[in-house]
C-alpha cells in the first residue's frame, strides 16, 4: 500500500471516529443502526453526516466497510479494557488527559485562527517582490506543443499543412501518436529532460513560434513548436511560485496570529516558567 493510501485510510479512520463521538451527543435513535457492540451503536446518520461534511474526500464502499469492521473490533477491545479496569491506570489517565488537551487546543486554534486566515493578492505580490532572490529558476523550461508521427513523409506533409495555415492543435488531435494529442499536442511548461533525448538536444536552438523540421527518434518523428522559454538563472514568474508564496504567507500570518493570542492570554493569566530547573536535567545539547 502506498504512503498516500495509508495516510488516506488513517485520516478516514480518525475522522469517522470523531464523527461517531460527536453524534453520541445528539438524538440519533431514529437512524438505522449499522453496527452494535454491547451498548455502543454506530448509526447510519453518523456515516452520512461525515460523507456530507467532506464532499472532497474520495470514499469507496470498501473503505466504509473496512471502517465499520474496524469500529466493531475496536469496540470489543475497548469494552473488554473497561471491564478489566484498564482505563483506571494512572499512566492511561495521564495520556488521555494529554490527548484531550491536544485535541481541544487544535480544535480551538482551527476555529479561532485557521478558519480566519486569508492571503491577499497584495501580500503575495509584496512577498514576491521582497524575496525575488529565493525564486531563481534552476532549470530552463519550455512551453511546448508537439506531434509524434509514424514516418518522415507524414511529418513533412503535416509541416506543409501547418505552413499553409492549418491549426497545430487540430492536426495534432487527428494525427499525433503522443498522449498529448488529447490536448492538441500542448505539453505546457516542461524541462527538456521530459522529452526524448533527440528532441531535448534541439530545444534550446529552436526559434519561438516556428515548427521544427521532423526530428527522428526511436518512437517516431516529432514536430516541435516552442511557444515560450523560461531561462535558467532568471527569477521565476509569479505564476510559477504563487502556490509556494501563498503557503508561506499563510504560515507566517498563522504564526503571527498565534503569537498575538498567546501574548494576550499571557497578559490575562501570567505564566510562570522556572527555566533554571532545566539545568538539573544535565542535558548538554
Secondary structure, 3 states (H helix, E strand, C coil): CCHHHHHHHHHHHHHHHHHHHHHCCCCCCCCCEEEEECCEEEEHHHHHHHHHHCCCCCCCHHHHHHHHHHHHHHHHHHHHHHHCCHHHCHHHHHHHHHHHHHHHHHHHHHHHCHHHCCCCHHHHHHHHHHCHHHHECCCCEEEEEEEEECCHHHHHHHHHHHHCCCCHHHHHHHHCCCHHHHHCCEEEEECHHHCCHHHHHHHCCCCCCCCCCCEEECCEEEEEEEEEEECCCCECCHHHHHHHHHHHHHHHHHHHHHHHHHHHHHHHCCCCCCHHHHHHHCCCC
